[in-house]
């Protein structure tokens, strides 16, 4: 495998067994989850070096990723805009608000960051087929990057997934399977197929250790774009926990390298109809309980039993952040308000981050001098019909 110098392999988060990266994606001793590890003493990276590089793709942070830039399966994901939004800052009563616009990634979502790294791993493992269940964006992204790598992709989506993501899986040449029911049903279907085809490479969140390795580059970028100022709050719409886990790991790595001194407070935002991470945080628990009857229009966030729940809770706790819910009407209205006041198009699920920022403001979480970053994890045109229906319901 074409790995970077500081990447030392994978380590089990449960028993701390070290595993060679080209051997396994599960601990051979206890079956536990594996995490990418690095020798940070071997990384010589400072602000000046980064400033001298083109701001082009997430692979400009090659030293902090497992694979070399030359070997990456990439369509120039990352390097997305950080847009200042003065009108939103005034409405929230804070000094500055920025939106990190991940809708500008190649397939229109933040999922491209993780799938680029995961498909690079699959390709270097010699895989011929990859498979996963997804609520939508991750499946579309996986099909795109698998196609670029010359691999066959098998994507399992719940029937509630949006039309655009379903269509684009096929357009990218993927084997698109619609599963009746919700995300849990799609997970079961994908698990059965992966059991039947033990030579297929799983792209399931946290089964592959690489998706949140790509997600962490979002943190690197926004810190650089803020000229190394650590924001007072990062609001992130949370489903499986990949994003929060990546943000936290990225922040701890920048701190380890002396690039920043403090961790930015991370805030998980979930719809009230499916909020297992928020409920666990409010109860002071280290692990969540699965949501028994999830029901939200925010389909990409309808993950009743998030694979990265414990990791997301750790990220919230250790960063000094928090977790809030917002109901579906408020989320949709936030998406409309951002579009009308800031000109940025947010998918309904992504708009949960903006709605969460408003909720924090209403709770009195801000004093007035904060810098708040809202993560737009997906472009609005994926589900523009949902936002338009919300307006029509108001007679507009």
ChimeraX attribute file (.defattr): number of C-alpha atoms within 10 A of each C-alpha:
attribute: neighborCount
match mode: 1-to-1
recipient: residues
	/A:1	15
	/A:2	14
	/A:3	19
	/A:4	16
	/A:5	17
	/A:6	20
	/A:7	20
	/A:8	18
	/A:9	19
	/A:10	26
	/A:11	23
	/A:12	22
	/A:13	14
	/A:14	12
	/A:15	14
	/A:16	16
	/A:17	15
	/A:18	19
	/A:19	21
	/A:20	11
	/A:21	21
	/A:22	14
	/A:23	12
	/A:24	13
	/A:25	24
	/A:26	20
	/A:27	21
	/A:28	13
	/A:29	12
	/A:30	12
	/A:31	12
	/A:32	18
	/A:33	19
	/A:34	27
	/A:35	24
	/A:36	20
	/A:37	17
	/A:38	20
	/A:39	12
	/A:40	16
	/A:41	9
	/A:42	11
	/A:43	14
	/A:44	10
	/A:45	16
	/A:46	12
	/A:47	13
	/A:48	8
	/A:49	9
	/A:50	13
	/A:51	10
	/A:52	8
	/A:53	10
	/A:54	9
	/A:55	15
	/A:56	12
	/A:57	19
	/A:58	25
	/A:59	25
	/A:60	18
	/A:61	16
	/A:62	18
	/A:63	21
	/A:64	26
	/A:65	25
	/A:66	28
	/A:67	23
	/A:68	18
	/A:69	20
	/A:70	10
	/A:71	14
	/A:72	21
	/A:73	23
	/A:74	23
	/A:75	16
	/A:76	15
	/A:77	25
	/A:78	27
	/A:79	23
	/A:80	20
	/A:81	17
	/A:82	19
	/A:83	16
	/A:84	16
	/A:85	18
	/A:86	16
	/A:87	14
	/A:88	22
	/A:89	18
	/A:90	13
	/A:91	11
	/A:92	20
	/A:93	19
	/A:94	18
	/A:95	16
	/A:96	20
	/A:97	26
	/A:98	22
	/A:99	25
	/A:100	23
	/A:101	25
	/A:102	28
	/A:103	26
	/A:104	19
	/A:105	24
	/A:106	19
	/A:107	25
	/A:108	22
	/A:109	26
	/A:110	29
	/A:111	29
	/A:112	29
	/A:113	30
	/A:114	28
	/A:115	32
	/A:116	31
	/A:117	27
	/A:118	30
	/A:119	30
	/A:120	25
	/A:121	27
	/A:122	26
	/A:123	22
	/A:124	18
	/A:125	15
	/A:126	13
	/A:127	17
	/A:128	16
	/A:129	18
	/A:130	25
	/A:131	26
	/A:132	25
	/A:133	28
	/A:134	26
	/A:135	29
	/A:136	27
	/A:137	26
	/A:138	28
	/A:139	28
	/A:140	32
	/A:141	27
	/A:142	31
	/A:143	30
	/A:144	27
	/A:145	25
	/A:146	29
	/A:147	17
	/A:148	15
	/A:149	19
	/A:150	12
	/A:151	21
	/A:152	19
	/A:153	28
	/A:154	27
	/A:155	28
	/A:156	27
	/A:157	34
	/A:158	24
	/A:159	18
	/A:160	17
	/A:161	21
	/A:162	19
	/A:163	12
	/A:164	14
	/A:165	22
	/A:166	24
	/A:167	13
	/A:168	20
	/A:169	26
	/A:170	17
	/A:171	14
	/A:172	18
	/A:173	16
	/A:174	25
	/A:175	16
	/A:176	21
	/A:177	19
	/A:178	17
	/A:179	21
	/A:180	12
	/A:181	12
	/A:182	20
	/A:183	28
	/A:184	19
	/A:185	17
	/A:186	24
	/A:187	19
	/A:188	14
	/A:189	20
	/A:190	24
	/A:191	18
	/A:192	11
	/A:193	15
	/A:194	18
	/A:195	10
	/A:196	10
	/A:197	12
	/A:198	9
	/A:199	13
	/A:200	19
	/A:201	25
	/A:202	23
	/A:203	28
	/A:204	22
	/A:205	23
	/A:206	21
	/A:207	18
	/A:208	22
	/A:209	24
	/A:210	30
	/A:211	27
	/A:212	30
	/A:213	27
	/A:214	30
	/A:215	29
	/A:216	26
	/A:217	27
	/A:218	23
	/A:219	22
	/A:220	20
	/A:221	24
	/A:222	22
	/A:223	18
	/A:224	15
	/A:225	16
	/A:226	13
	/A:227	10
	/A:228	15
	/A:229	15
	/A:230	20
	/A:231	21
	/A:232	16
	/A:233	25
	/A:234	26
	/A:235	28
	/A:236	28
	/A:237	29
	/A:238	30
	/A:239	31
	/A:240	25
	/A:241	26
	/A:242	26
	/A:243	29
	/A:244	31
	/A:245	25
	/A:246	25
	/A:247	27
	/A:248	25
	/A:249	20
	/A:250	24
	/A:251	26
	/A:252	20
	/A:253	19
	/A:254	20
	/A:255	14
	/A:256	13
	/A:257	16
	/A:258	13
	/A:259	18
	/A:260	18
	/A:261	15
	/A:262	15
	/A:263	22
	/A:264	24
	/A:265	21
	/A:266	27
	/A:267	30
	/A:268	29
	/A:269	30
	/A:270	33
	/A:271	32
	/A:272	17
	/A:273	20
	/A:274	26
	/A:275	31
	/A:276	24
	/A:277	35
	/A:278	26
	/A:279	20
	/A:280	19
	/A:281	21
	/A:282	11
	/A:283	11
	/A:284	12
	/A:285	14
	/A:286	15
	/A:287	19
	/A:288	23
	/A:289	15
	/A:290	17
	/A:291	18
	/A:292	10
	/A:293	9
	/A:294	19
	/A:295	18
	/A:296	18
	/A:297	18
	/A:298	26
	/A:299	21
	/A:300	25
	/A:301	28
	/A:302	26
	/A:303	25
	/A:304	24
	/A:305	21
	/A:306	25
	/A:307	17
	/A:308	22
	/A:309	26
	/A:310	18
	/A:311	21
	/A:312	32
	/A:313	28
	/A:314	19
	/A:315	26
	/A:316	24
	/A:317	18
	/A:318	14
	/A:319	19
	/A:320	14
	/A:321	19
	/A:322	21
	/A:323	24
	/A:324	25
	/A:325	24
	/A:326	21
	/A:327	18
	/A:328	22
	/A:329	13
	/A:330	18
	/A:331	28
	/A:332	27
	/A:333	19
	/A:334	24
	/A:335	26
	/A:336	24
	/A:337	18
	/A:338	20
	/A:339	14
	/A:340	11
	/A:341	12
	/A:342	16
	/A:343	11
	/A:344	20
	/A:345	23
	/A:346	31
	/A:347	28
	/A:348	31
	/A:349	31
	/A:350	31
	/A:351	33
	/A:352	37
	/A:353	34
	/A:354	31
	/A:355	31
	/A:356	28
	/A:357	29
	/A:358	21
	/A:359	18
	/A:360	20
	/A:361	17
	/A:362	12
	/A:363	9
	/A:364	11
	/A:365	13
	/A:366	19
	/A:367	10
	/A:368	15
	/A:369	11
	/A:370	17
	/A:371	19
	/A:372	24
	/A:373	26
	/A:374	26
	/A:375	26
	/A:376	30
	/A:377	29
	/A:378	27
	/A:379	25
	/A:380	25
	/A:381	16
	/A:382	22
	/A:383	20
	/A:384	15
	/A:385	13
	/A:386	18
	/A:387	21
	/A:388	14
	/A:389	13
	/A:390	16
	/A:391	14
	/A:392	10
	/A:393	9
	/A:394	8
	/A:395	7
	/A:396	8
